[in-house]
């Protein structure tokens, strides 16, 4: 089955990055709507990396770790968090 490894990496890293970000920015909303907006914005900033097999997934993961792909994903997620925090799609008083 074909899937975008970049999406998998963003899903995996988002909770950790959001947790760290909210330590210094506790007013940041972490609801599911904001998390989905963050993911969408981050993914739109990143190139897709499609894989078809488990071997392709492993090779792509290793490649991401070696050539700075993880840092690129962290930067995109952080940028998206800031953007969504400044302009949430819902009322700011919503939990």
N, CA, C and O atoms as a CHARMM CRD file, in Angstrom:
* protein
*
  380
    1    1 UNK  N      0.84000  -1.17700   0.00000 PROA 1      0.00000
    2    1 UNK  CA     0.00000   0.00000   0.00000 PROA 1      0.00000
    3    1 UNK  C      0.89100   1.24700   0.00000 PROA 1      0.00000
    4    1 UNK  O      1.87500   1.30900   0.73600 PROA 1      0.00000
    5    2 UNK  N      0.55600   2.20200  -0.79500 PROA 2      0.00000
    6    2 UNK  CA     1.34700   3.42400  -0.90200 PROA 2      0.00000
    7    2 UNK  C      0.96600   4.39800   0.20700 PROA 2      0.00000
    8    2 UNK  O     -0.21600   4.58400   0.49500 PROA 2      0.00000
    9    3 UNK  N      1.96400   5.01600   0.82500 PROA 3      0.00000
   10    3 UNK  CA     1.68100   6.05900   1.81700 PROA 3      0.00000
   11    3 UNK  C      2.82000   7.07900   1.84200 PROA 3      0.00000
   12    3 UNK  O      3.93800   6.81800   1.39700 PROA 3      0.00000
   13    4 UNK  N      2.49100   8.22300   2.37000 PROA 4      0.00000
   14    4 UNK  CA     3.43500   9.34000   2.42500 PROA 4      0.00000
   15    4 UNK  C      4.19000   9.25900   3.75000 PROA 4      0.00000
   16    4 UNK  O      3.61200   9.48500   4.81300 PROA 4      0.00000
   17    5 UNK  N      5.47800   8.93800   3.68300 PROA 5      0.00000
   18    5 UNK  CA     6.27500   8.82000   4.89900 PROA 5      0.00000
   19    5 UNK  C      6.33100  10.14300   5.65800 PROA 5      0.00000
   20    5 UNK  O      6.37100  10.14300   6.88800 PROA 5      0.00000
   21    6 UNK  N      6.33400  11.25200   4.95500 PROA 6      0.00000
   22    6 UNK  CA     6.38300  12.55600   5.62000 PROA 6      0.00000
   23    6 UNK  C      5.18700  12.71200   6.55300 PROA 6      0.00000
   24    6 UNK  O      5.32900  13.22500   7.66300 PROA 6      0.00000
   25    7 UNK  N      4.02100  12.27700   6.11400 PROA 7      0.00000
   26    7 UNK  CA     2.82100  12.36000   6.96500 PROA 7      0.00000
   27    7 UNK  C      2.99400  11.51000   8.22000 PROA 7      0.00000
   28    7 UNK  O      2.63900  11.93600   9.31900 PROA 7      0.00000
   29    8 UNK  N      3.53200  10.33000   8.05500 PROA 8      0.00000
   30    8 UNK  CA     3.78000   9.44900   9.19900 PROA 8      0.00000
   31    8 UNK  C      4.74400  10.10800  10.18200 PROA 8      0.00000
   32    8 UNK  O      4.53000  10.05600  11.39300 PROA 8      0.00000
   33    9 UNK  N      5.79300  10.72200   9.67000 PROA 9      0.00000
   34    9 UNK  CA     6.79300  11.37500  10.52300 PROA 9      0.00000
   35    9 UNK  C      6.18700  12.56500  11.26100 PROA 9      0.00000
   36    9 UNK  O      6.46800  12.76400  12.44300 PROA 9      0.00000
   37   10 UNK  N      5.36600  13.35200  10.58800 PROA 10     0.00000
   38   10 UNK  CA     4.72100  14.50000  11.23700 PROA 10     0.00000
   39   10 UNK  C      3.78100  14.01800  12.33800 PROA 10     0.00000
   40   10 UNK  O      3.77400  14.58400  13.43100 PROA 10     0.00000
   41   11 UNK  N      2.99200  12.98700  12.06900 PROA 11     0.00000
   42   11 UNK  CA     2.08000  12.43400  13.08300 PROA 11     0.00000
   43   11 UNK  C      2.86000  11.94200  14.30000 PROA 11     0.00000
   44   11 UNK  O      2.42900  12.12500  15.43800 PROA 11     0.00000
   45   12 UNK  N      3.99700  11.32300  14.05600 PROA 12     0.00000
   46   12 UNK  CA     4.79700  10.76400  15.14900 PROA 12     0.00000
   47   12 UNK  C      5.45000  11.86000  15.98900 PROA 12     0.00000
   48   12 UNK  O      5.53100  11.73700  17.21100 PROA 12     0.00000
   49   13 UNK  N      5.91400  12.93000  15.34300 PROA 13     0.00000
   50   13 UNK  CA     6.64500  13.97700  16.05300 PROA 13     0.00000
   51   13 UNK  C      5.75100  15.06100  16.65700 PROA 13     0.00000
   52   13 UNK  O      6.14800  15.71600  17.62000 PROA 13     0.00000
   53   14 UNK  N      4.56900  15.25700  16.11600 PROA 14     0.00000
   54   14 UNK  CA     3.70600  16.35200  16.56400 PROA 14     0.00000
   55   14 UNK  C      3.44200  16.35000  18.07200 PROA 14     0.00000
   56   14 UNK  O      3.62000  17.39700  18.69400 PROA 14     0.00000
   57   15 UNK  N      3.03200  15.25200  18.69400 PROA 15     0.00000
   58   15 UNK  CA     2.73600  15.30700  20.13500 PROA 15     0.00000
   59   15 UNK  C      3.92000  15.78000  20.98300 PROA 15     0.00000
   60   15 UNK  O      3.74700  16.58300  21.90100 PROA 15     0.00000
   61   16 UNK  N      5.10100  15.29100  20.67900 PROA 16     0.00000
   62   16 UNK  CA     6.31000  15.66500  21.42900 PROA 16     0.00000
   63   16 UNK  C      6.64500  17.14900  21.23900 PROA 16     0.00000
   64   16 UNK  O      6.95000  17.85200  22.20300 PROA 16     0.00000
   65   17 UNK  N      6.58700  17.60700  20.01400 PROA 17     0.00000
   66   17 UNK  CA     6.91800  19.01100  19.72100 PROA 17     0.00000
   67   17 UNK  C      5.87700  19.94000  20.32400 PROA 17     0.00000
   68   17 UNK  O      6.22400  20.97900  20.88500 PROA 17     0.00000
   69   18 UNK  N      4.60800  19.57700  20.21300 PROA 18     0.00000
   70   18 UNK  CA     3.53500  20.39600  20.78100 PROA 18     0.00000
   71   18 UNK  C      3.65800  20.46600  22.30200 PROA 18     0.00000
   72   18 UNK  O      3.44500  21.52500  22.89200 PROA 18     0.00000
   73   19 UNK  N      3.99700  19.35300  22.93400 PROA 19     0.00000
   74   19 UNK  CA     4.18100  19.32300  24.38900 PROA 19     0.00000
   75   19 UNK  C      5.31600  20.26400  24.80500 PROA 19     0.00000
   76   19 UNK  O      5.17500  21.03200  25.75700 PROA 19     0.00000
   77   20 UNK  N      6.43300  20.19900  24.09200 PROA 20     0.00000
   78   20 UNK  CA     7.56300  21.07900  24.40000 PROA 20     0.00000
   79   20 UNK  C      7.20600  22.54800  24.15800 PROA 20     0.00000
   80   20 UNK  O      7.57200  23.41700  24.94800 PROA 20     0.00000
   81   21 UNK  N      6.50200  22.81500  23.08100 PROA 21     0.00000
   82   21 UNK  CA     6.13500  24.19100  22.74200 PROA 21     0.00000
   83   21 UNK  C      5.21000  24.78200  23.80900 PROA 21     0.00000
   84   21 UNK  O      5.35700  25.94400  24.18700 PROA 21     0.00000
   85   22 UNK  N      4.26400  23.98300  24.28800 PROA 22     0.00000
   86   22 UNK  CA     3.29700  24.50000  25.26800 PROA 22     0.00000
   87   22 UNK  C      3.91900  24.71800  26.65000 PROA 22     0.00000
   88   22 UNK  O      3.32900  25.40100  27.48700 PROA 22     0.00000
   89   23 UNK  N      5.08600  24.15600  26.89800 PROA 23     0.00000
   90   23 UNK  CA     5.76000  24.43000  28.17200 PROA 23     0.00000
   91   23 UNK  C      6.07700  25.91700  28.29100 PROA 23     0.00000
   92   23 UNK  O      5.93100  26.50300  29.36400 PROA 23     0.00000
   93   24 UNK  N      6.50800  26.52100  27.19600 PROA 24     0.00000
   94   24 UNK  CA     6.84000  27.94800  27.18300 PROA 24     0.00000
   95   24 UNK  C      5.68100  28.82100  26.71200 PROA 24     0.00000
   96   24 UNK  O      5.71600  30.04300  26.85400 PROA 24     0.00000
   97   25 UNK  N      4.66600  28.18900  26.15500 PROA 25     0.00000
   98   25 UNK  CA     3.50400  28.90300  25.61900 PROA 25     0.00000
   99   25 UNK  C      2.22800  28.18800  26.06400 PROA 25     0.00000
  100   25 UNK  O      1.53200  27.60200  25.23500 PROA 25     0.00000
  101   26 UNK  N      1.91600  28.22900  27.35200 PROA 26     0.00000
  102   26 UNK  CA     0.79400  27.44000  27.88400 PROA 26     0.00000
  103   26 UNK  C     -0.57400  27.84200  27.33300 PROA 26     0.00000
  104   26 UNK  O     -1.53000  27.07700  27.46000 PROA 26     0.00000
  105   27 UNK  N     -0.68600  29.00800  26.73300 PROA 27     0.00000
  106   27 UNK  CA    -1.95600  29.44900  26.17700 PROA 27     0.00000
  107   27 UNK  C     -2.26200  28.76900  24.83200 PROA 27     0.00000
  108   27 UNK  O     -3.36400  28.91400  24.30400 PROA 27     0.00000
  109   28 UNK  N     -1.31400  28.04700  24.29200 PROA 28     0.00000
  110   28 UNK  CA    -1.47900  27.39100  22.99800 PROA 28     0.00000
  111   28 UNK  C     -2.52800  26.29000  23.09100 PROA 28     0.00000
  112   28 UNK  O     -2.44800  25.41100  23.94900 PROA 28     0.00000
  113   29 UNK  N     -3.50300  26.34800  22.20600 PROA 29     0.00000
  114   29 UNK  CA    -4.55600  25.33100  22.17700 PROA 29     0.00000
  115   29 UNK  C     -4.00300  24.03400  21.60800 PROA 29     0.00000
  116   29 UNK  O     -3.27400  24.04600  20.61700 PROA 29     0.00000
  117   30 UNK  N     -4.35100  22.91400  22.23800 PROA 30     0.00000
  118   30 UNK  CA    -3.88900  21.61200  21.77700 PROA 30     0.00000
  119   30 UNK  C     -5.05900  20.70000  21.41400 PROA 30     0.00000
  120   30 UNK  O     -4.91200  19.47800  21.38000 PROA 30     0.00000
  121   31 UNK  N     -6.22000  21.29700  21.14500 PROA 31     0.00000
  122   31 UNK  CA    -7.39200  20.48700  20.80100 PROA 31     0.00000
  123   31 UNK  C     -7.15300  19.76200  19.47300 PROA 31     0.00000
  124   31 UNK  O     -6.22400  20.09600  18.73700 PROA 31     0.00000
  125   32 UNK  N     -7.98000  18.78600  19.17800 PROA 32     0.00000
  126   32 UNK  CA    -7.81900  17.98300  17.96900 PROA 32     0.00000
  127   32 UNK  C     -7.92900  18.83600  16.70900 PROA 32     0.00000
  128   32 UNK  O     -7.24100  18.57000  15.72400 PROA 32     0.00000
  129   33 UNK  N     -8.79700  19.87200  16.72700 PROA 33     0.00000
  130   33 UNK  CA    -8.94800  20.73800  15.55800 PROA 33     0.00000
  131   33 UNK  C     -7.64800  21.48700  15.27900 PROA 33     0.00000
  132   33 UNK  O     -7.20100  21.56200  14.13400 PROA 33     0.00000
  133   34 UNK  N     -7.05300  22.03200  16.31800 PROA 34     0.00000
  134   34 UNK  CA    -5.79200  22.75500  16.15000 PROA 34     0.00000
  135   34 UNK  C     -4.66600  21.80300  15.74700 PROA 34     0.00000
  136   34 UNK  O     -3.82200  22.16100  14.92500 PROA 34     0.00000
  137   35 UNK  N     -4.64500  20.61200  16.30700 PROA 35     0.00000
  138   35 UNK  CA    -3.61400  19.64100  15.92800 PROA 35     0.00000
  139   35 UNK  C     -3.73000  19.26100  14.45500 PROA 35     0.00000
  140   35 UNK  O     -2.72000  19.12800  13.76400 PROA 35     0.00000
  141   36 UNK  N     -4.95400  19.08800  13.97700 PROA 36     0.00000
  142   36 UNK  CA    -5.14000  18.75800  12.56000 PROA 36     0.00000
  143   36 UNK  C     -4.72800  19.92800  11.66800 PROA 36     0.00000
  144   36 UNK  O     -4.13300  19.72300  10.61000 PROA 36     0.00000
  145   37 UNK  N     -5.04300  21.15200  12.09200 PROA 37     0.00000
  146   37 UNK  CA    -4.61500  22.32400  11.32800 PROA 37     0.00000
  147   37 UNK  C     -3.09100  22.42300  11.29800 PROA 37     0.00000
  148   37 UNK  O     -2.50400  22.74000  10.26300 PROA 37     0.00000
  149   38 UNK  N     -2.46400  22.15300  12.42700 PROA 38     0.00000
  150   38 UNK  CA    -1.00000  22.17100  12.50300 PROA 38     0.00000
  151   38 UNK  C     -0.41200  21.13700  11.54100 PROA 38     0.00000
  152   38 UNK  O      0.52300  21.42900  10.79500 PROA 38     0.00000
  153   39 UNK  N     -0.96900  19.93300  11.56700 PROA 39     0.00000
  154   39 UNK  CA    -0.48200  18.87700  10.66800 PROA 39     0.00000
  155   39 UNK  C     -0.63000  19.28400   9.21300 PROA 39     0.00000
  156   39 UNK  O      0.29700  19.11700   8.42000 PROA 39     0.00000
  157   40 UNK  N     -1.79700  19.82100   8.85800 PROA 40     0.00000
  158   40 UNK  CA    -2.03500  20.20900   7.46200 PROA 40     0.00000
  159   40 UNK  C     -1.05600  21.29400   7.02600 PROA 40     0.00000
  160   40 UNK  O     -0.47600  21.20800   5.94400 PROA 40     0.00000
  161   41 UNK  N     -0.86900  22.31000   7.85900 PROA 41     0.00000
  162   41 UNK  CA     0.06100  23.38300   7.51700 PROA 41     0.00000
  163   41 UNK  C      1.49300  22.86600   7.40400 PROA 41     0.00000
  164   41 UNK  O      2.21300  23.22300   6.47200 PROA 41     0.00000
  165   42 UNK  N      1.90100  22.03300   8.34300 PROA 42     0.00000
  166   42 UNK  CA     3.25900  21.48600   8.30500 PROA 42     0.00000
  167   42 UNK  C      3.46600  20.63900   7.04600 PROA 42     0.00000
  168   42 UNK  O      4.48700  20.76200   6.37000 PROA 42     0.00000
  169   43 UNK  N      2.50100  19.79000   6.74100 PROA 43     0.00000
  170   43 UNK  CA     2.63400  18.93000   5.56500 PROA 43     0.00000
  171   43 UNK  C      2.67700  19.73200   4.27200 PROA 43     0.00000
  172   43 UNK  O      3.34500  19.33400   3.31800 PROA 43     0.00000
  173   44 UNK  N      1.97700  20.84900   4.23300 PROA 44     0.00000
  174   44 UNK  CA     2.01500  21.69400   3.03900 PROA 44     0.00000
  175   44 UNK  C      3.36200  22.39200   2.86600 PROA 44     0.00000
  176   44 UNK  O      3.67800  22.85800   1.77100 PROA 44     0.00000
  177   45 UNK  N      4.15400  22.46800   3.92700 PROA 45     0.00000
  178   45 UNK  CA     5.49200  23.07200   3.85700 PROA 45     0.00000
  179   45 UNK  C      6.57400  22.04800   3.49100 PROA 45     0.00000
  180   45 UNK  O      7.68900  22.41900   3.12300 PROA 45     0.00000
  181   46 UNK  N      6.23900  20.78000   3.59400 PROA 46     0.00000
  182   46 UNK  CA     7.22900  19.71300   3.42500 PROA 46     0.00000
  183   46 UNK  C      7.01700  18.93600   2.13000 PROA 46     0.00000
  184   46 UNK  O      5.88300  18.78800   1.67200 PROA 46     0.00000
  185   47 UNK  N      8.09800  18.44000   1.53900 PROA 47     0.00000
  186   47 UNK  CA     7.93800  17.60200   0.34800 PROA 47     0.00000
  187   47 UNK  C      7.42200  16.21500   0.74100 PROA 47     0.00000
  188   47 UNK  O      7.80600  15.68400   1.78400 PROA 47     0.00000
  189   48 UNK  N      6.55800  15.62900  -0.08300 PROA 48     0.00000
  190   48 UNK  CA     6.09600  14.27000   0.21100 PROA 48     0.00000
  191   48 UNK  C      7.19700  13.25100  -0.08900 PROA 48     0.00000
  192   48 UNK  O      8.05300  13.47400  -0.94600 PROA 48     0.00000
  193   49 UNK  N      7.15600  12.15700   0.61700 PROA 49     0.00000
  194   49 UNK  CA     8.07400  11.04100   0.37500 PROA 49     0.00000
  195   49 UNK  C      7.22700   9.76500   0.39100 PROA 49     0.00000
  196   49 UNK  O      6.96800   9.18400   1.44500 PROA 49     0.00000
  197   50 UNK  N      6.81000   9.35200  -0.79100 PROA 50     0.00000
  198   50 UNK  CA     5.93500   8.19200  -0.89800 PROA 50     0.00000
  199   50 UNK  C      6.73800   6.89900  -0.85900 PROA 50     0.00000
  200   50 UNK  O      7.79600   6.78300  -1.47900 PROA 50     0.00000
  201   51 UNK  N      6.21000   5.93400  -0.11600 PROA 51     0.00000
  202   51 UNK  CA     6.82400   4.61100  -0.03300 PROA 51     0.00000
  203   51 UNK  C      5.73700   3.56800  -0.23500 PROA 51     0.00000
  204   51 UNK  O      4.55400   3.81500   0.00200 PROA 51     0.00000
  205   52 UNK  N      6.17300   2.39800  -0.67900 PROA 52     0.00000
  206   52 UNK  CA     5.22200   1.33000  -0.96000 PROA 52     0.00000
  207   52 UNK  C      5.45300   0.11900  -0.06200 PROA 52     0.00000
  208   52 UNK  O      4.52500  -0.64700   0.19500 PROA 52     0.00000
  209   53 UNK  N      6.67000  -0.05900   0.41200 PROA 53     0.00000
  210   53 UNK  CA     6.99500  -1.25900   1.17800 PROA 53     0.00000
  211   53 UNK  C      7.56900  -0.90300   2.53900 PROA 53     0.00000
  212   53 UNK  O      7.93800   0.24200   2.80000 PROA 53     0.00000
  213   54 UNK  N      7.63500  -1.90300   3.39200 PROA 54     0.00000
  214   54 UNK  CA     8.28400  -1.71500   4.69300 PROA 54     0.00000
  215   54 UNK  C      9.76000  -1.36000   4.50100 PROA 54     0.00000
  216   54 UNK  O     10.30900  -0.54700   5.24400 PROA 54     0.00000
  217   55 UNK  N     10.39000  -1.96600   3.51000 PROA 55     0.00000
  218   55 UNK  CA    11.79700  -1.66200   3.22400 PROA 55     0.00000
  219   55 UNK  C     11.94900  -0.18800   2.82700 PROA 55     0.00000
  220   55 UNK  O     12.88000   0.48500   3.26800 PROA 55     0.00000
  221   56 UNK  N     11.03900   0.30000   2.00100 PROA 56     0.00000
  222   56 UNK  CA    11.06700   1.70400   1.60400 PROA 56     0.00000
  223   56 UNK  C     10.87200   2.62700   2.78500 PROA 56     0.00000
  224   56 UNK  O     11.50200   3.68200   2.86400 PROA 56     0.00000
  225   57 UNK  N     10.00200   2.24000   3.70700 PROA 57     0.00000
  226   57 UNK  CA     9.76600   3.02900   4.91200 PROA 57     0.00000
  227   57 UNK  C     11.03000   3.09900   5.76000 PROA 57     0.00000
  228   57 UNK  O     11.39700   4.16700   6.25000 PROA 57     0.00000
  229   58 UNK  N     11.68600   1.97500   5.92800 PROA 58     0.00000
  230   58 UNK  CA    12.91300   1.92000   6.72800 PROA 58     0.00000
  231   58 UNK  C     14.01200   2.76300   6.08000 PROA 58     0.00000
  232   58 UNK  O     14.68400   3.53800   6.76000 PROA 58     0.00000
  233   59 UNK  N     14.19100   2.61400   4.77900 PROA 59     0.00000
  234   59 UNK  CA    15.22300   3.38500   4.08300 PROA 59     0.00000
  235   59 UNK  C     14.93300   4.87800   4.13400 PROA 59     0.00000
  236   59 UNK  O     15.85100   5.68400   4.28400 PROA 59     0.00000
  237   60 UNK  N     13.66700   5.25200   4.01100 PROA 60     0.00000
  238   60 UNK  CA    13.29000   6.66300   4.07500 PROA 60     0.00000
  239   60 UNK  C     13.51300   7.20500   5.47300 PROA 60     0.00000
  240   60 UNK  O     13.99000   8.32900   5.62700 PROA 60     0.00000
  241   61 UNK  N     13.17300   6.41900   6.51000 PROA 61     0.00000
  242   61 UNK  CA    13.38700   6.84300   7.89600 PROA 61     0.00000
  243   61 UNK  C     14.87400   7.07700   8.15400 PROA 61     0.00000
  244   61 UNK  O     15.24100   8.08700   8.75500 PROA 61     0.00000
  245   62 UNK  N     15.71500   6.18100   7.72000 PROA 62     0.00000
  246   62 UNK  CA    17.16000   6.32800   7.90000 PROA 62     0.00000
  247   62 UNK  C     17.64900   7.56500   7.15100 PROA 62     0.00000
  248   62 UNK  O     18.46200   8.32900   7.67200 PROA 62     0.00000
  249   63 UNK  N     17.16100   7.75900   5.94200 PROA 63     0.00000
  250   63 UNK  CA    17.54700   8.91700   5.14600 PROA 63     0.00000
  251   63 UNK  C     17.14300  10.21100   5.84400 PROA 63     0.00000
  252   63 UNK  O     17.91900  11.16600   5.87600 PROA 63     0.00000
  253   64 UNK  N     15.94700  10.25000   6.39700 PROA 64     0.00000
  254   64 UNK  CA    15.47600  11.44200   7.11500 PROA 64     0.00000
  255   64 UNK  C     16.38600  11.75600   8.29100 PROA 64     0.00000
  256   64 UNK  O     16.70600  12.91900   8.53600 PROA 64     0.00000
  257   65 UNK  N     16.80000  10.73900   9.01300 PROA 65     0.00000
  258   65 UNK  CA    17.64200  10.94000  10.18500 PROA 65     0.00000
  259   65 UNK  C     19.03500  11.43100   9.78300 PROA 65     0.00000
  260   65 UNK  O     19.63600  12.23300  10.49700 PROA 65     0.00000
  261   66 UNK  N     19.54500  10.96100   8.66100 PROA 66     0.00000
  262   66 UNK  CA    20.91000  11.27900   8.26600 PROA 66     0.00000
  263   66 UNK  C     21.05700  12.62300   7.56500 PROA 66     0.00000
  264   66 UNK  O     22.09500  13.26900   7.70800 PROA 66     0.00000
  265   67 UNK  N     20.06200  13.06300   6.82100 PROA 67     0.00000
  266   67 UNK  CA    20.24000  14.27900   6.02100 PROA 67     0.00000
  267   67 UNK  C     19.45800  15.48200   6.54300 PROA 67     0.00000
  268   67 UNK  O     19.22900  16.44100   5.80600 PROA 67     0.00000
  269   68 UNK  N     19.05700  15.43600   7.78300 PROA 68     0.00000
  270   68 UNK  CA    18.39500  16.59800   8.36700 PROA 68     0.00000
  271   68 UNK  C     16.90700  16.67800   8.11500 PROA 68     0.00000
  272   68 UNK  O     16.29100  17.71700   8.35200 PROA 68     0.00000
  273   69 UNK  N     16.32400  15.60000   7.64100 PROA 69     0.00000
  274   69 UNK  CA    14.88500  15.59500   7.39100 PROA 69     0.00000
  275   69 UNK  C     14.08300  15.80700   8.65500 PROA 69     0.00000
  276   69 UNK  O     13.04700  16.47200   8.63400 PROA 69     0.00000
  277   70 UNK  N     14.55500  15.24500   9.75900 PROA 70     0.00000
  278   70 UNK  CA    13.85200  15.40400  11.02700 PROA 70     0.00000
  279   70 UNK  C     13.86200  16.86300  11.45800 PROA 70     0.00000
  280   70 UNK  O     12.85000  17.37300  11.94000 PROA 70     0.00000
  281   71 UNK  N     14.97400  17.53100  11.29500 PROA 71     0.00000
  282   71 UNK  CA    15.05900  18.95600  11.65500 PROA 71     0.00000
  283   71 UNK  C     14.11400  19.78100  10.79200 PROA 71     0.00000
  284   71 UNK  O     13.49500  20.72900  11.27600 PROA 71     0.00000
  285   72 UNK  N     14.00100  19.42800   9.53300 PROA 72     0.00000
  286   72 UNK  CA    13.09100  20.11500   8.62200 PROA 72     0.00000
  287   72 UNK  C     11.64100  19.91700   9.07400 PROA 72     0.00000
  288   72 UNK  O     10.84500  20.85400   9.02300 PROA 72     0.00000
  289   73 UNK  N     11.30300  18.73000   9.50700 PROA 73     0.00000
  290   73 UNK  CA     9.95000  18.44500   9.98600 PROA 73     0.00000
  291   73 UNK  C      9.67800  19.21000  11.27600 PROA 73     0.00000
  292   73 UNK  O      8.59800  19.77700  11.43800 PROA 73     0.00000
  293   74 UNK  N     10.63500  19.23500  12.19000 PROA 74     0.00000
  294   74 UNK  CA    10.46600  19.96800  13.44500 PROA 74     0.00000
  295   74 UNK  C     10.24200  21.45000  13.16200 PROA 74     0.00000
  296   74 UNK  O      9.37600  22.07900  13.77100 PROA 74     0.00000
  297   75 UNK  N     11.01800  22.00200  12.24400 PROA 75     0.00000
  298   75 UNK  CA    10.87500  23.42100  11.89200 PROA 75     0.00000
  299   75 UNK  C      9.49500  23.69700  11.29000 PROA 75     0.00000
  300   75 UNK  O      8.87000  24.70500  11.61900 PROA 75     0.00000
  301   76 UNK  N      9.01700  22.81400  10.41800 PROA 76     0.00000
  302   76 UNK  CA     7.71100  22.99800   9.79200 PROA 76     0.00000
  303   76 UNK  C      6.58600  22.89700  10.82300 PROA 76     0.00000
  304   76 UNK  O      5.63600  23.67900  10.78300 PROA 76     0.00000
  305   77 UNK  N      6.68800  21.94000  11.74100 PROA 77     0.00000
  306   77 UNK  CA     5.66800  21.78400  12.78100 PROA 77     0.00000
  307   77 UNK  C      5.66400  23.00300  13.69500 PROA 77     0.00000
  308   77 UNK  O      4.59900  23.52200  14.03100 PROA 77     0.00000
  309   78 UNK  N      6.83600  23.46000  14.09700 PROA 78     0.00000
  310   78 UNK  CA     6.92600  24.62300  14.98400 PROA 78     0.00000
  311   78 UNK  C      6.33600  25.86200  14.31700 PROA 78     0.00000
  312   78 UNK  O      5.60500  26.62300  14.95200 PROA 78     0.00000
  313   79 UNK  N      6.64300  26.05900  13.07200 PROA 79     0.00000
  314   79 UNK  CA     6.07700  27.18200  12.32800 PROA 79     0.00000
  315   79 UNK  C      4.55600  27.08000  12.26000 PROA 79     0.00000
  316   79 UNK  O      3.85400  28.07500  12.43700 PROA 79     0.00000
  317   80 UNK  N      4.05500  25.88900  12.00500 PROA 80     0.00000
  318   80 UNK  CA     2.61100  25.67300  11.92600 PROA 80     0.00000
  319   80 UNK  C      1.94000  25.89700  13.28100 PROA 80     0.00000
  320   80 UNK  O      0.84400  26.45400  13.34100 PROA 80     0.00000
  321   81 UNK  N      2.58000  25.47000  14.36100 PROA 81     0.00000
  322   81 UNK  CA     2.03300  25.69100  15.70600 PROA 81     0.00000
  323   81 UNK  C      1.85800  27.18700  15.94500 PROA 81     0.00000
  324   81 UNK  O      0.81200  27.63200  16.41600 PROA 81     0.00000
  325   82 UNK  N      2.88600  27.95000  15.61800 PROA 82     0.00000
  326   82 UNK  CA     2.82400  29.40500  15.81400 PROA 82     0.00000
  327   82 UNK  C      1.69400  30.01800  14.99600 PROA 82     0.00000
  328   82 UNK  O      0.96500  30.88300  15.48300 PROA 82     0.00000
  329   83 UNK  N      1.55300  29.57600  13.77400 PROA 83     0.00000
  330   83 UNK  CA     0.52200  30.11700  12.89100 PROA 83     0.00000
  331   83 UNK  C     -0.87800  29.78400  13.40100 PROA 83     0.00000
  332   83 UNK  O     -1.75200  30.65100  13.41700 PROA 83     0.00000
  333   84 UNK  N     -1.09600  28.55900  13.80900 PROA 84     0.00000
  334   84 UNK  CA    -2.41300  28.14200  14.31100 PROA 84     0.00000
  335   84 UNK  C     -2.70000  28.80500  15.65900 PROA 84     0.00000
  336   84 UNK  O     -3.83100  29.21700  15.91500 PROA 84     0.00000
  337   85 UNK  N     -1.69700  28.90900  16.51100 PROA 85     0.00000
  338   85 UNK  CA    -1.89500  29.54700  17.81300 PROA 85     0.00000
  339   85 UNK  C     -2.31700  31.00600  17.64900 PROA 85     0.00000
  340   85 UNK  O     -3.12300  31.51400  18.42900 PROA 85     0.00000
  341   86 UNK  N     -1.78200  31.66400  16.65400 PROA 86     0.00000
  342   86 UNK  CA    -2.11800  33.06900  16.41700 PROA 86     0.00000
  343   86 UNK  C     -3.48600  33.24100  15.76900 PROA 86     0.00000
  344   86 UNK  O     -4.11900  34.28700  15.91200 PROA 86     0.00000
  345   87 UNK  N     -3.94500  32.20300  15.05000 PROA 87     0.00000
  346   87 UNK  CA    -5.20700  32.29300  14.31200 PROA 87     0.00000
  347   87 UNK  C     -5.98900  30.98100  14.36800 PROA 87     0.00000
  348   87 UNK  O     -6.19600  30.35500  13.32900 PROA 87     0.00000
  349   88 UNK  N     -6.42800  30.55000  15.55200 PROA 88     0.00000
  350   88 UNK  CA    -7.18000  29.29000  15.60700 PROA 88     0.00000
  351   88 UNK  C     -8.50000  29.42500  14.84800 PROA 88     0.00000
  352   88 UNK  O     -9.07700  30.51000  14.77100 PROA 88     0.00000
  353   89 UNK  N     -8.97100  28.30500  14.28700 PROA 89     0.00000
  354   89 UNK  CA   -10.22600  28.34200  13.53800 PROA 89     0.00000
  355   89 UNK  C    -11.44100  28.40700  14.45800 PROA 89     0.00000
  356   89 UNK  O    -12.56200  28.60000  13.98900 PROA 89     0.00000
  357   90 UNK  N    -11.23100  28.25000  15.74500 PROA 90     0.00000
  358   90 UNK  CA   -12.34300  28.25100  16.69200 PROA 90     0.00000
  359   90 UNK  C    -12.17500  29.36500  17.71900 PROA 90     0.00000
  360   90 UNK  O    -11.14300  30.03400  17.76200 PROA 90     0.00000
  361   91 UNK  N    -13.18300  29.55200  18.53100 PROA 91     0.00000
  362   91 UNK  CA   -13.15200  30.55900  19.59800 PROA 91     0.00000
  363   91 UNK  C    -11.96900  30.25400  20.51400 PROA 91     0.00000
  364   91 UNK  O    -11.78300  29.10500  20.91600 PROA 91     0.00000
  365   92 UNK  N    -11.17300  31.25900  20.84600 PROA 92     0.00000
  366   92 UNK  CA    -9.97300  31.04600  21.66000 PROA 92     0.00000
  367   92 UNK  C    -10.27800  30.54700  23.06700 PROA 92     0.00000
  368   92 UNK  O     -9.38300  30.03900  23.74100 PROA 92     0.00000
  369   93 UNK  N    -11.52000  30.67900  23.52500 PROA 93     0.00000
  370   93 UNK  CA   -11.87400  30.21200  24.87300 PROA 93     0.00000
  371   93 UNK  C    -12.19800  28.71300  24.87100 PROA 93     0.00000
  372   93 UNK  O    -12.39100  28.12700  25.93600 PROA 93     0.00000
  373   94 UNK  N    -12.26000  28.09300  23.70100 PROA 94     0.00000
  374   94 UNK  CA   -12.59600  26.67600  23.59900 PROA 94     0.00000
  375   94 UNK  C    -11.42900  25.83700  24.10500 PROA 94     0.00000
  376   94 UNK  O    -10.27600  26.12000  23.77800 PROA 94     0.00000
  377   95 UNK  N    -11.71200  24.82000  24.89000 PROA 95     0.00000
  378   95 UNK  CA   -10.62200  23.96100  25.40900 PROA 95     0.00000
  379   95 UNK  C    -10.00500  23.09500  24.35600 PROA 95     0.00000
  380   95 UNK  O     -9.08600  22.32900  24.64800 PROA 95     0.00000
